[in-house]
Amino acid sequence: MLLKMYYETEQTEPFYSLIDAFNIYLYRNKGISIYQRKSYLNLIRFTKKLFDLKINPPVSQKFKERIVAIEKRIKSNQNIVSLVWLNERMGELENLNSTV
């Protein structure tokens, strides 16, 4: 939930700090199943990529190419927590790009 809140409010420092702490937690906690670990690591990875685009969008054509590349990776990956939320954020970035 914090990850989503920091993403939505564009709080850069807390966002990246949470990602680092969450990664460490996932790797150190041996009680988490491999499936859950992969699912959460994928959420972190894709959310970070979308956040980077949201905060520092590249020029128009590169932006579209990067969104399409991320979208392909997400669709090809089955183990992602909060997939609906990620797809909504991707849609927002695509809409942002089309209005610029």
DSSP file (Angstrom, degrees, kcal/mol; ACC not computed):
  #  RESIDUE AA STRUCTURE BP1 BP2  ACC     N-H-->O    O-->H-N    N-H-->O    O-->H-N    TCO  KAPPA ALPHA  PHI   PSI    X-CA   Y-CA   Z-CA
    1    1 A M     >        0   0    0      0, 0.0     4,-2.4     0, 0.0     5,-0.2   0.000 360.0 360.0 360.0 -41.8    0.0    0.0    0.0
    2    2 A L  H  >  +     0   0    0      1,-0.2     4,-3.0     2,-0.2     5,-0.3   0.900 360.0  56.6 -61.2 -39.4    2.8    2.4    0.8
    3    3 A L  H  > S+     0   0    0      1,-0.2     4,-1.9     2,-0.2    -1,-0.2   0.921 109.7  45.0 -57.1 -45.2    4.4    1.7   -2.6
    4    4 A K  H  > S+     0   0    0      2,-0.2     4,-2.7     1,-0.2    -1,-0.2   0.892 112.7  51.2 -66.7 -40.4    1.2    2.8   -4.3
    5    5 A M  H  X S+     0   0    0     -4,-2.4     4,-2.2     1,-0.2    -2,-0.2   0.929 111.6  46.1 -64.7 -45.2    0.8    5.9   -2.1
    6    6 A Y  H  X>S+     0   0    0     -4,-3.0     5,-1.8     1,-0.2     4,-0.6   0.865 113.2  51.2 -66.2 -35.0    4.3    7.1   -2.7
    7    7 A Y  H ><5S+     0   0    0     -4,-1.9     3,-0.9    -5,-0.3    -2,-0.2   0.956 112.0  45.5 -64.1 -50.1    3.9    6.4   -6.5
    8    8 A E  H 3<5S+     0   0    0     -4,-2.7    -2,-0.2     1,-0.2    -1,-0.2   0.864 117.8  42.2 -63.8 -38.1    0.6    8.4   -6.6
    9    9 A T  H 3<5S-     0   0    0     -4,-2.2    -1,-0.2    -5,-0.2    -2,-0.2   0.432 106.0-127.3 -91.6   1.0    1.9   11.3   -4.6
   10   10 A E  T <<5 +     0   0    0     -3,-0.9     2,-1.2    -4,-0.6    -3,-0.2   0.861  45.3 165.6  56.1  42.0    5.3   11.3   -6.4
   11   11 A Q     >< -     0   0    0     -5,-1.8     4,-2.0     1,-0.2    -1,-0.2  -0.746  13.6-174.2 -88.5  94.8    7.3   11.2   -3.2
   12   12 A T  H  > S+     0   0    0     -2,-1.2     4,-2.5     1,-0.2     5,-0.3   0.926  72.3  45.3 -62.1 -55.4   10.6   10.2   -4.7
   13   13 A E  H  > S+     0   0    0      1,-0.2     4,-2.2     2,-0.2     5,-0.2   0.933 116.2  44.4 -62.5 -48.3   12.8    9.7   -1.7
   14   14 A P  H  > S+     0   0    0      0, 0.0     4,-2.5     0, 0.0    -1,-0.2   0.884 112.3  55.6 -62.4 -34.8   10.3    7.6    0.3
   15   15 A F  H  X S+     0   0    0     -4,-2.0     4,-2.1     2,-0.2    -2,-0.2   0.956 111.8  40.4 -60.3 -52.4    9.5    5.6   -2.8
   16   16 A Y  H  X S+     0   0    0     -4,-2.5     4,-2.2     1,-0.2    -1,-0.2   0.853 114.3  53.4 -68.6 -34.2   13.0    4.6   -3.5
   17   17 A S  H  X S+     0   0    0     -4,-2.2     4,-2.5    -5,-0.3    -1,-0.2   0.916 109.5  48.8 -64.6 -42.6   13.7    4.0    0.2
   18   18 A L  H  X S+     0   0    0     -4,-2.5     4,-3.0    -5,-0.2     5,-0.2   0.909 109.2  52.4 -63.4 -42.4   10.7    1.7    0.4
   19   19 A I  H  X S+     0   0    0     -4,-2.1     4,-2.4     2,-0.2    -1,-0.2   0.930 111.2  46.9 -60.0 -45.6   11.8   -0.2   -2.7
   20   20 A D  H  X S+     0   0    0     -4,-2.2     4,-2.1     1,-0.2    -2,-0.2   0.938 115.3  45.1 -61.9 -46.9   15.3   -0.8   -1.3
   21   21 A A  H  X S+     0   0    0     -4,-2.5     4,-2.4     1,-0.2    -2,-0.2   0.898 113.3  50.3 -64.9 -40.5   13.9   -1.9    2.1
   22   22 A F  H  X S+     0   0    0     -4,-3.0     4,-2.6     2,-0.2    -1,-0.2   0.899 109.3  51.5 -66.0 -41.3   11.3   -4.2    0.5
   23   23 A N  H  X S+     0   0    0     -4,-2.4     4,-2.1    -5,-0.2     5,-0.2   0.939 111.1  47.5 -59.2 -47.8   13.9   -5.8   -1.7
   24   24 A I  H  X S+     0   0    0     -4,-2.1     4,-2.4     1,-0.2     5,-0.2   0.918 111.8  50.7 -60.5 -44.5   16.1   -6.6    1.3
   25   25 A Y  H  X S+     0   0    0     -4,-2.4     4,-2.4     1,-0.2    -1,-0.2   0.929 109.7  50.0 -59.3 -46.3   13.1   -7.9    3.2
   26   26 A L  H  < S+     0   0    0     -4,-2.6    -1,-0.2     1,-0.2    -2,-0.2   0.873 114.4  43.8 -63.7 -37.8   12.1  -10.2    0.4
   27   27 A Y  H  < S+     0   0    0     -4,-2.1    -1,-0.2    -5,-0.2    -2,-0.2   0.843 118.2  43.2 -76.6 -32.9   15.6  -11.7    0.0
   28   28 A R  H  < S+     0   0    0     -4,-2.4     2,-0.9    -5,-0.2    -2,-0.2   0.811  93.3  84.6 -83.9 -30.0   16.3  -12.1    3.7
   29   29 A N    ><  -     0   0    0     -4,-2.4     3,-1.0    -5,-0.2    -1,-0.1  -0.630  53.1-176.2 -80.7 107.1   12.9  -13.5    4.8
   30   30 A K  T 3  S+     0   0    0     -2,-0.9    -1,-0.2     1,-0.2    -4,-0.0   0.551  74.0  74.4 -80.3  -7.6   13.1  -17.3    4.1
   31   31 A G  T 3  S+     0   0    0      2,-0.1     2,-0.4    -3,-0.0    -1,-0.2   0.573  76.5  92.6 -81.1  -8.7    9.5  -17.8    5.2
   32   32 A I  S <  S-     0   0    0     -3,-1.0     0, 0.0    -6,-0.2     0, 0.0  -0.716  82.5-118.9 -87.6 132.6    8.2  -16.2    2.0
   33   33 A S     >  -     0   0    0     -2,-0.4     4,-2.6     1,-0.1     5,-0.2  -0.251  20.2-115.5 -66.9 158.1    7.5  -18.7   -0.8
   34   34 A I  H  > S+     0   0    0      1,-0.2     4,-2.6     2,-0.2     5,-0.2   0.890 116.6  53.9 -60.7 -40.1    9.5  -18.5   -4.0
   35   35 A Y  H  > S+     0   0    0      2,-0.2     4,-2.3     1,-0.2    -1,-0.2   0.934 111.0  44.4 -61.3 -47.6    6.2  -17.7   -5.9
   36   36 A Q  H  > S+     0   0    0      2,-0.2     4,-2.6     1,-0.2     5,-0.3   0.912 112.4  52.5 -64.5 -42.4    5.4  -14.8   -3.5
   37   37 A R  H  X S+     0   0    0     -4,-2.6     4,-2.6     1,-0.2     5,-0.2   0.943 111.8  45.4 -59.0 -48.7    8.9  -13.4   -3.6
   38   38 A K  H  X S+     0   0    0     -4,-2.6     4,-2.3     1,-0.2    -1,-0.2   0.900 111.8  53.0 -62.2 -40.4    8.9  -13.4   -7.4
   39   39 A S  H  X S+     0   0    0     -4,-2.3     4,-1.8    -5,-0.2    42,-1.3   0.918 113.7  41.5 -62.2 -44.7    5.5  -11.8   -7.5
   40   40 A Y  H  X S+     0   0    0     -4,-2.6     4,-2.5     2,-0.2    -1,-0.2   0.873 112.5  53.7 -73.0 -36.7    6.5   -9.0   -5.2
   41   41 A L  H  X S+     0   0    0     -4,-2.6     4,-2.6    -5,-0.3    -2,-0.2   0.887 109.2  50.1 -63.8 -37.5    9.9   -8.5   -6.9
   42   42 A N  H  X S+     0   0    0     -4,-2.3     4,-2.6    37,-0.3     5,-0.3   0.904 109.0  51.6 -66.0 -40.8    8.1   -8.1  -10.2
   43   43 A L  H  X S+     0   0    0     -4,-1.8     4,-2.4     1,-0.2     5,-0.3   0.942 112.4  46.3 -58.9 -46.9    5.7   -5.6   -8.7
   44   44 A I  H  X S+     0   0    0     -4,-2.5     4,-2.3     2,-0.2    -2,-0.2   0.930 113.1  49.3 -61.4 -46.6    8.7   -3.6   -7.4
   45   45 A R  H  X S+     0   0    0     -4,-2.6     4,-1.8     1,-0.2    -2,-0.2   0.932 116.1  40.2 -61.4 -48.4   10.6   -3.8  -10.7
   46   46 A F  H  X S+     0   0    0     -4,-2.6     4,-2.3     2,-0.2    -1,-0.2   0.865 114.1  52.7 -73.3 -35.0    7.7   -2.7  -12.9
   47   47 A T  H  X S+     0   0    0     -4,-2.4     4,-2.7    -5,-0.3    -1,-0.2   0.905 108.9  51.3 -65.0 -40.0    6.5    0.0  -10.5
   48   48 A K  H  X S+     0   0    0     -4,-2.3     4,-2.6    -5,-0.3    -2,-0.2   0.911 109.4  50.0 -63.1 -42.1   10.0    1.5  -10.4
   49   49 A K  H  X S+     0   0    0     -4,-1.8     4,-1.8     2,-0.2    -2,-0.2   0.920 113.5  45.2 -62.9 -43.6   10.2    1.6  -14.2
   50   50 A L  H  X S+     0   0    0     -4,-2.3     4,-2.3     2,-0.2    -2,-0.2   0.891 112.3  51.9 -67.3 -38.4    6.8    3.3  -14.4
   51   51 A F  H  X S+     0   0    0     -4,-2.7     4,-2.7     2,-0.2     5,-0.3   0.913 107.2  52.8 -63.8 -42.8    7.7    5.7  -11.6
   52   52 A D  H  X S+     0   0    0     -4,-2.6     4,-2.4     1,-0.2    -1,-0.2   0.900 111.6  46.3 -59.7 -40.7   11.0    6.6  -13.4
   53   53 A L  H  < S+     0   0    0     -4,-1.8    -1,-0.2     2,-0.2    -2,-0.2   0.872 112.5  51.0 -68.1 -36.7    9.0    7.4  -16.6
   54   54 A K  H  < S+     0   0    0     -4,-2.3    -2,-0.2     1,-0.2    -1,-0.2   0.911 116.9  38.5 -67.1 -42.7    6.4    9.4  -14.6
   55   55 A I  H  < S+     0   0    0     -4,-2.7    -2,-0.2     1,-0.2    -1,-0.2   0.900 133.0  21.8 -76.5 -43.0    9.0   11.5  -12.8
   56   56 A N  S  < S-     0   0    0     -4,-2.4    -1,-0.2    -5,-0.3    -2,-0.2  -0.644  77.9-170.5-127.2  73.7   11.4   12.0  -15.8
   57   57 A P        -     0   0    0      0, 0.0     3,-0.1     0, 0.0    -4,-0.1  -0.462  15.5-138.9 -68.9 132.2    9.6   11.4  -19.0
   58   58 A P        -     0   0    0      0, 0.0     5,-0.1     0, 0.0     0, 0.0  -0.160  45.6 -56.2 -76.4-179.7   11.9   11.2  -22.1
   59   59 A V     >  -     0   0    0      1,-0.1     4,-2.4     3,-0.1     3,-0.3  -0.159  66.9 -93.3 -57.6 157.8   11.0   12.9  -25.4
   60   60 A S  H  > S+     0   0    0      1,-0.2     4,-1.9     2,-0.2     5,-0.2   0.804 119.8  43.1 -47.8 -53.3    7.7   11.8  -27.0
   61   61 A Q  H  > S+     0   0    0      1,-0.2     4,-2.1     2,-0.2    -1,-0.2   0.912 115.7  48.2 -66.5 -42.7    8.8    8.9  -29.2
   62   62 A K  H  > S+     0   0    0     -3,-0.3     4,-2.5     1,-0.2    -1,-0.2   0.879 108.2  56.7 -63.3 -37.0   11.1    7.4  -26.7
   63   63 A F  H  X S+     0   0    0     -4,-2.4     4,-2.3     1,-0.2    -2,-0.2   0.942 108.2  46.1 -59.1 -49.3    8.4    7.6  -24.1
   64   64 A K  H  X S+     0   0    0     -4,-1.9     4,-2.4     1,-0.2    -1,-0.2   0.901 112.1  51.3 -62.0 -42.6    6.0    5.6  -26.2
   65   65 A E  H  X S+     0   0    0     -4,-2.1     4,-2.2     1,-0.2    -1,-0.2   0.901 111.0  47.8 -62.3 -41.2    8.6    3.0  -27.0
   66   66 A R  H  X S+     0   0    0     -4,-2.5     4,-2.4     2,-0.2    -1,-0.2   0.893 110.9  50.8 -69.0 -39.1    9.5    2.5  -23.3
   67   67 A I  H  X S+     0   0    0     -4,-2.3     4,-2.6    -5,-0.2    -2,-0.2   0.931 111.4  48.5 -62.4 -45.2    5.8    2.2  -22.3
   68   68 A V  H  X S+     0   0    0     -4,-2.4     4,-2.2     2,-0.2    -2,-0.2   0.899 111.2  50.5 -62.3 -41.3    5.3   -0.5  -25.0
   69   69 A A  H  X S+     0   0    0     -4,-2.2     4,-2.0     2,-0.2    -1,-0.2   0.918 112.5  45.9 -63.9 -43.7    8.4   -2.4  -23.9
   70   70 A I  H  X S+     0   0    0     -4,-2.4     4,-2.5     1,-0.2    -2,-0.2   0.912 111.1  53.3 -64.6 -42.1    7.2   -2.3  -20.3
   71   71 A E  H  X S+     0   0    0     -4,-2.6     4,-2.4     1,-0.2    -2,-0.2   0.897 108.1  50.2 -61.5 -41.1    3.7   -3.4  -21.3
   72   72 A K  H  X S+     0   0    0     -4,-2.2     4,-1.9     2,-0.2    -1,-0.2   0.913 111.1  48.9 -62.6 -43.4    5.1   -6.4  -23.2
   73   73 A R  H  X S+     0   0    0     -4,-2.0     4,-0.7     2,-0.2    -2,-0.2   0.899 111.6  49.1 -64.4 -40.2    7.2   -7.5  -20.3
   74   74 A I  H >< S+     0   0    0     -4,-2.5     3,-0.9     1,-0.2    -2,-0.2   0.928 111.7  48.5 -65.0 -44.2    4.2   -7.2  -17.9
   75   75 A K  H 3< S+     0   0    0     -4,-2.4    -1,-0.2     1,-0.2    -2,-0.2   0.827 111.0  50.7 -66.4 -31.1    2.0   -9.2  -20.2
   76   76 A S  H 3< S+     0   0    0     -4,-1.9     2,-0.5    -5,-0.2    -1,-0.2   0.586  98.6  79.6 -82.3  -8.7    4.6  -11.9  -20.7
   77   77 A N    <<  -     0   0    0     -3,-0.9     3,-0.1    -4,-0.7    -1,-0.0  -0.878  54.6-174.4-105.3 125.5    5.0  -12.3  -16.9
   78   78 A Q        +     0   0    0     -2,-0.5     2,-1.1     1,-0.2    -1,-0.1   0.727  69.1  73.3 -88.0 -24.3    2.5  -14.3  -15.0
   79   79 A N        +     0   0    0    -41,-0.1     2,-0.4     2,-0.0   -37,-0.3  -0.678  62.2 127.5-100.3  83.6    3.7  -13.6  -11.4
   80   80 A I    >   -     0   0    0     -2,-1.1     3,-0.6   -38,-0.1     2,-0.3  -0.988  48.0-140.5-139.0 128.6    2.9  -10.0  -10.6
   81   81 A V  T 3  S+     0   0    0    -42,-1.3     5,-0.1    -2,-0.4    -2,-0.0  -0.615  88.5  15.1 -80.1 145.5    1.0   -8.7   -7.5
   82   82 A S  T 3> S+     0   0    0     -2,-0.3     4,-2.2     3,-0.1    -1,-0.2   0.886  73.5 163.0  59.4  44.0   -1.4   -5.9   -8.2
   83   83 A L  H <> S+     0   0    0     -3,-0.6     4,-2.4     1,-0.2     5,-0.2   0.873  71.1  53.9 -61.1 -39.9   -1.5   -6.4  -11.9
   84   84 A V  H  > S+     0   0    0      1,-0.2     4,-2.1     2,-0.2    -1,-0.2   0.928 108.9  48.9 -61.8 -45.3   -4.7   -4.4  -12.3
   85   85 A W  H  > S+     0   0    0      1,-0.2     4,-2.2     2,-0.2    -2,-0.2   0.914 110.6  50.6 -61.3 -43.8   -3.2   -1.4  -10.5
   86   86 A L  H  X S+     0   0    0     -4,-2.2     4,-2.3     1,-0.2    -1,-0.2   0.912 109.7  50.3 -61.0 -43.2    0.0   -1.6  -12.7
   87   87 A N  H  X S+     0   0    0     -4,-2.4     4,-2.2     1,-0.2    -1,-0.2   0.875 109.2  52.0 -63.7 -36.7   -2.1   -1.7  -15.9
   88   88 A E  H  X S+     0   0    0     -4,-2.1     4,-2.0     2,-0.2    -1,-0.2   0.914 109.9  48.5 -64.9 -42.3   -4.1    1.4  -14.7
   89   89 A R  H  X S+     0   0    0     -4,-2.2     4,-2.1     2,-0.2    -2,-0.2   0.884 110.2  52.0 -65.2 -38.1   -0.8    3.3  -14.0
   90   90 A M  H  X S+     0   0    0     -4,-2.3     4,-2.3     1,-0.2    -1,-0.2   0.908 108.4  51.3 -63.6 -41.6    0.5    2.3  -17.5
   91   91 A G  H  X S+     0   0    0     -4,-2.2     4,-2.3     1,-0.2    -2,-0.2   0.885 107.8  52.6 -61.6 -39.5   -2.8    3.6  -19.0
   92   92 A E  H  X S+     0   0    0     -4,-2.0     4,-2.3     2,-0.2    -1,-0.2   0.910 109.5  48.5 -62.7 -42.2   -2.3    6.9  -17.2
   93   93 A L  H  X S+     0   0    0     -4,-2.1     4,-2.1     2,-0.2    -2,-0.2   0.886 110.7  50.9 -66.9 -37.8    1.2    7.3  -18.5
   94   94 A E  H  X S+     0   0    0     -4,-2.3     4,-1.8     2,-0.2    -2,-0.2   0.907 111.6  47.8 -64.7 -40.7    0.0    6.5  -22.1
   95   95 A N  H  X S+     0   0    0     -4,-2.3     4,-1.3     2,-0.2    -2,-0.2   0.874 109.8  53.1 -66.8 -37.4   -2.8    9.1  -21.7
   96   96 A L  H  X S+     0   0    0     -4,-2.3     4,-0.7     1,-0.2     3,-0.3   0.905 109.5  49.2 -62.5 -42.1   -0.2   11.6  -20.4
   97   97 A N  H >< S+     0   0    0     -4,-2.1     3,-0.5     1,-0.2    -2,-0.2   0.866 108.4  52.7 -66.9 -37.2    1.9   11.0  -23.4
   98   98 A S  H 3< S+     0   0    0     -4,-1.8    -1,-0.2     1,-0.2    -2,-0.2   0.747 108.2  50.9 -73.9 -22.5   -0.9   11.5  -25.9
   99   99 A T  H 3<        0   0    0     -4,-1.3    -1,-0.2    -3,-0.3    -2,-0.2   0.619 360.0 360.0 -87.4 -12.9   -1.9   14.8  -24.4
  100  100 A V    <<        0   0    0     -4,-0.7    -1,-0.2    -3,-0.5    -2,-0.2   0.474 360.0 360.0 -82.4 360.0    1.6   16.2  -24.6
